[in-house]
Amino acid sequence: MGSEGPSVVTVHVTGFKKFHGVAENPTEKIVTNLKSFMEKRGLPKNLVLGSCTVLETAGQGALGTLHKVLESAIADRENGSSTQGQIIWIHFGVNSGATRFALENQAVNEATFRCPDELGWKPQRVPIVPADGSISRTRETTLPVNELTKSLRKIGYDVVPSDDAGRFVCNYVYYHSLRFAEQHGIKSLFVHVPLFLTIDEEVQMHFVASLLELLACSN
């Protein structure tokens, strides 16, 4: 708002390891290969690709790493290494039944895991953050999900906005990230991707790169 030209956007990304029923998690590969892919493709000059972290596919088990990487981005800003511009977190998770990409508008303060996570935790109808109140409490991203979806569709990707990130680990991580983002004046987005069998790896890498480029342009 009121900026002269695009300001610097630092994007940090996370994905997940494999989990019950998903032998190969595409997000682990996407996040692991993203830096080299973006370097080959060429980063927009106002886009900085920060940390790329693969999380344990677990609720409470992923939190330690998640908070560490969230806090390190804030520390960088406070130490002056990225004083100007916006910090955006993008979390990637797989939806093995999906046929297209989904940009998630919101997360719900409810953990109801359909199966135990990778550390054996299987909460049912418990609040993710008890201090936030009931399990119906939602937190929404401040990023323009509908506009991003339209722009990605114009490029040719099969992508939809979504209001339901499930109640499993993806929603759990997203809720914590949105809460952290609100407290620290940064932005957060969760993106669900299909399996590579459904949309191949090359297309998914280009999709992620296009999303990052749009985020760099929209600031």
Buried (B, 14 or more C-beta within 10 A) or exposed (E): EEEEEBEBBBBBBBBBBBBEEBEEBBBBBBBBBBBEBBEEBEBBEBBBBBBBBBBBBBBBBBBEBBEEBBEEBBEBBEEEEBEEBBBBBBBBBBBBEBEBBBBBBBBBBBBBBEEEBBEEBEBEEEBBEEEBEEBEBBBEBBBBBEEBBEBBEEEEBBBBBBEEBBBBBBBBBBBBBBBBBBEBEBBBBBBBBBBBEBBEEEBBBBBBBBBBBBBBEBB
